[in-house]
């Protein structure tokens, strides 16, 4: 592999001293990374299968001496992790669908239909990127508790997560920037052939936009899964809570066996780790592309 | 838009002509269709972003109890805040957290990125490893570390004991509580910054290093005179982003040290206390967020200015 020239030249790495230094640095980094980033996860996964008596030993065991995978089953059913897991999956899937549908529609209209005052609408949406999440917390909570005009209370309903989730300026920015790059001739040709705007969106714009739809989808689902403070406020009824909020509540209010809690943590992380392993490329690339939004 | 900016009358005439060529009815229906597409999105922005922003500012001057109409109290909420000793403690703690997080978490991603960029093997593994904590739900990270921090049987004290080093009470002692929170936060967040630095490092033209080496620059001089200047923009942006993010810290103190602990109560924890935990005083909480917003707003504007200039 011919890599790009970096700080240290390939030539200086070929020298005897270079090779020793490189080998040391490489091994040390690999070991430290294993220790710092993987060992905590190893400890969590294996801790969950240890017997509580083993967990209480003054000197912990590196390899579990007892093997009780049933703590995962206990967490799943006794701690009702299954219930919260299903809640969160449901919130994430519908939230993702709603967010993507409405944000694609906005981005498409702004990019292709260019209505009067479209620039102003886009500007006002992008301005919300400057708002720290904290700034809206209290008034947004009160709004969800009594939505203006409609006068409905969305607290303890999934709509309290879904509707504010649609107001995602970063999605609109990414989608619009992508739609802007689709050649206009292509859409004009379809329009001359008699395709309506919805039809153009469906059969031309969306199929061409798979990469950006993929990235925004992943980030939408991950964000809903990881969110904590907002669902903590708007879903206070234990029945409707997300997995994150329920885990926090269980750890604070009840006497949960530590192996079952650890099993709960593993179950809560698993979907994110699976998503990461499958979409690693999109996530890491999307991150460096989106790092400098604006 | 460009046509409007051109001086003279000629462009304006041509612009009017193009407008006139489209029948009026056509433009009205086009606009209606466009706004029909945007209606759902605009409604969500209006209800859950734009309106709450205005309402938040209004709230900070009101006293609300949801039984009677909101009462205007002028600067009453702000004077009440300044009179609350917790207000000053929360700000001091937040600044301390932000400062410690910068000290620990600002240079680290840069160092790691520079190092990883030099390693010729396993680059996928390293990138994945450093980003893994970012993928974990924050509550998982915090609860896991809570388990590590356990003063009796936790992993950290067990290791310290094994090394015959003095043990620590970690989150449960006022001298180490804050640094314990910073450690968790740094572990879970530094992946993003590291990857952004890595992307920026890969954009540095190799010729710059070649040239510097030919001039006789050693490794450290190349870092100082090539790497750092080339990363200046990324470093500045990440500095602002990190400040904005860490000043809103919530989950670490909320979960690890609780909402009543004066050693670690932060601005957002106090907002939570005012509005949701103790007094249900939304006016007071709104006043506190308005102050935080003003402070963070300055950083956000600086960030957007910077990125716009570059982009």
Interface residues (C-beta under 8 A of the other chain):
Chain A: X1 X3 X4 X5 X6 X7 X8 X9 X13 X22 X25 X26 X29 X30 X33 X34 X36 X37 X38 X40 X41 X43 X44 X47 X55 X56 X57 X58 X59 X60 X101 X102 X103 X105 X106 X108 X109 X110 X113 X114 X115 X116 X118 X119 X121 X124 X125 X128 X129 X130 X131 X132 X133 X134 X135 X136 X137 X138 X139 X140 X141 X142 X143 X144 X147 X148 X163 X164 X166 X167 X172 X197 X222 X225 X226 X228 X229 X233 X243 X244 X245 X247 X248 X251 X252 X258 X261 X262 X265 X268 X269 X272 X273 X275 X276 X280 X283 X284 X287 X288 X291 X292 X293 X294
Chain B: X1 X30 X31 X33 X34 X35 X37 X38 X40 X41 X42 X44 X45 X47 X48 X49 X50 X51 X52 X53 X55 X56 X59 X114 X115 X116 X117 X118 X119 X120 X121 X122 X124 X125 X126 X127 X128 X129 X130 X131 X132 X133 X135 X136 X137 X138 X139 X140 X143 X144 X145 X146 X147 X148 X153 X155 X158 X162 X187 X192 X195 X196 X198 X199 X201 X202 X204 X206 X207 X209 X210 X213 X219 X222 X223 X226 X227 X237 X244 X247 X248 X250 X251 X255 X267 X268 X271 X275 X276 X282 X285 X286 X289 X290 X292 X293 X296 X297 X300 X301 X303 X304 X306 X307 X308 X310 X311
